[in-house]
C-alpha cells in the first residue's frame, strides 16, 4: 500500500511539472487603432461619398466643427387657383373667372461643413480637415466631398467664393482636390403661365 501511495504522489508531481513548463499561448493580434487622433493609414481610408458616421468610425471621433454654411436657394412653381363670380341682370348671366394663381416656393438647403481632427504623432503637423456637404453626391445626407492633411480652414474657400456658384453638374473630386466645386443654384422663377379656369363656366353662353 505504501508503494502505491508513493507512486501516486510521484505522478501528481510530474503532472504539475509538465503544466509549469508548458509554453504559454501566443498573445492575440493587436486590435484596431482606437486612439482619438488620426493616423496616416486612417486618413487614406476616407473617401468621397462617405457619411459623417462612417468617417467618425474610421477616425475614432466626430472631430471639431470649424464651419457650417447653407448656400441654398428657393425653388418652386406656379399653382393655378381661382373661382367664378356670377351676376344676373334679369335677362342674362354674366360670369367672370377670378384668378388667384400664385407662386409656391420652398427652401432647398445646400449645407457645407468643415470638420478638423487631431493628428497622431508621426503624421506631421497641423490637423486633418474634411469638407462634408449634402449636394455633390447622388445619395442623400451629409457626405465627404474632399479632405486636406492640414489647414482645415482652407476648405471654407470651396463654398465661400462667389465665382464657384453655377448650375448643377456632377463633380467627383480626387483626394485633396479643392479647385472644382460647383454649388447648384436655382434657374430662377419661370414666367407665369396663361392658366385656364379650373372649372367650366357655370353659365356658358348658348
Phi, psi and omega in degrees: 000321180297320178296326180295314180294322178296320178294322180293317178296322179296322180293321177296319179296321179293319180297319179294322179295319179297319180295324182289326184264000178296138181295144179290150178295143180297143179294147179291154180297150181299140180284181179294153180291121181242019178291148182278049177208164186261126173270167178298321180294320179294319179302319181291342181277350180273126185225162177306134176095350178286146180281168178297325179292318178298318180294319179299324178290324180288316186265005175061037177166166182270351180074190182245130181284114181272321184204148176225132184213140176243109180257030186290188184205166176270139178222152181180200181197165181280141179240126179280130179205157179159187180202164178266142168245143183227143175221152183230128183258014182096342179240314184223159172266140177238116183247142178221135177273123177266114184278118177241023181299152185210164179261118181259121183230160181214160183274130175256106183285138174231094190265135170238138171228153171236127177240144178244150184225137179290148178267150171281160177298141182096355180249021175085185184266170179083194180230150176287139176238139178227132175261122174252146171212174182244021186222349181267350180252149182295332181267155186282169177094168178284124184223158182297131170261306178203177185213160173224148182280348177201166178056069181301332185293341178294339179289340179298329180298339181301322185243002179264341179284127179293335180291345181277348187281132181197180176288161187295141169205159184284130178228122176237099187281157168279166178301136179066015176271113183234039186236352189233026182286136179236128180260117180300145179225160180294146177276004178094166181282128178288153177299152180292128179291161176274083185292143171268156177304145182287333181233158180295156175302126182293337178226071181298143179291144181278000000 
